[in-house]
């Protein structure tokens, strides 16, 4: 069950990004065979491999293992992943900018 959930999540996000298996493997710095095995439900990736894929694709590992669909929250997960890679000062600036944008959207209504 977990292999299917992982394989489907990786394939779905790879296709959403218009990546080939080879491109994903190169970008995540893992082997093409590993990507193929995971997507075909026969892979049993090591923790380092799983982390590399989840980090590159912005996939929530806990959502995969708890069988929660991440589609409704995929944008939020991408935002969080981007913010996690920023220093605190940039996070605060992004938050202020986001608040300004949201206020602007409210005023358009």
C-alpha positions in Angstrom: 0.0 0.0 0.0 2.7 2.5 0.9 4.7 1.7 -2.2 1.7 2.5 -4.3 1.0 5.7 -2.5 4.6 6.8 -2.9 4.8 5.7 -6.5 1.6 7.6 -7.4 2.7 10.7 -5.5 6.0 10.8 -7.3 4.6 10.1 -10.7 1.8 12.7 -10.3 4.1 15.4 -9.2 6.7 14.6 -11.8 4.1 14.8 -14.5 2.6 18.0 -13.1 6.1 19.5 -13.5 6.5 18.1 -17.0 9.6 16.2 -16.0 10.8 12.9 -17.5 11.9 10.2 -15.1 15.5 10.9 -16.3 15.2 14.7 -15.5 13.7 14.0 -12.1 16.5 11.5 -11.3 19.2 14.1 -12.4 17.6 17.0 -10.5 17.0 14.9 -7.3 20.5 13.3 -7.7 19.2 9.8 -7.6 19.3 7.0 -10.2 16.9 6.7 -13.0 16.3 3.1 -12.0 15.3 4.2 -8.5 12.7 6.6 -9.9 11.4 3.9 -12.3 11.2 1.4 -9.5 9.3 3.8 -7.2 6.8 4.7 -9.8 6.3 1.0 -10.7 5.7 0.2 -7.0 8.7 -2.1 -6.7 11.1 0.5 -5.2 12.0 0.4 -1.5 14.0 3.6 -1.3 16.4 4.4 1.4 15.6 7.3 3.7 18.1 9.6 1.9 16.5 8.8 -1.5 13.0 9.4 -0.1 14.2 12.7 1.4 15.8 13.8 -1.8 12.6 13.1 -3.8 10.3 14.7 -1.3 12.5 17.8 -1.0 12.8 18.3 -4.7 9.2 17.6 -5.5 7.8 19.3 -2.4 5.9 16.2 -1.4 4.7 15.8 2.1 6.1 12.4 3.3 3.6 12.2 6.2 0.7 12.8 3.9 1.9 9.9 1.7 2.2 7.5 4.6 -1.1 8.5 6.2 -2.9 8.1 2.8 -4.0 11.8 2.7 -4.4 13.4 -0.6 -2.1 16.3 -1.0 -3.7 17.9 -4.1 -5.9 20.5 -2.3 -2.9 21.5 -0.2 -0.1 21.2 -2.9 0.1 24.9 -3.4 0.4 25.5 0.3 3.1 22.8 0.6 5.1 24.4 -2.2 4.8 27.8 -0.4 6.0 26.3 2.9 8.8 24.5 1.2 10.0 27.7 -0.5 9.8 29.6 2.8 11.6 26.9 4.7 14.7 27.5 2.5 14.7 31.3 3.3 16.3 33.1 6.1 14.0 34.5 8.8 14.2 38.1 7.4 13.1 36.9 4.0 10.2 34.9 5.6 9.0 38.1 7.3 9.2 40.1 4.1 7.3 37.4 2.2 4.6 37.4 4.9 4.2 41.1 4.7 4.0 40.9 0.9 1.4 38.1 1.0 -0.7 40.1 3.5 -0.6 43.1 1.1 -1.6 41.0 -1.8 -4.5 39.4 0.0 -5.7 42.8 1.2 -5.5 44.0 -2.4 -7.6 41.1 -3.5 -10.2 41.8 -0.9 -10.4 45.4 -2.1 -11.1 44.2 -5.7 -14.2 42.4 -4.6 
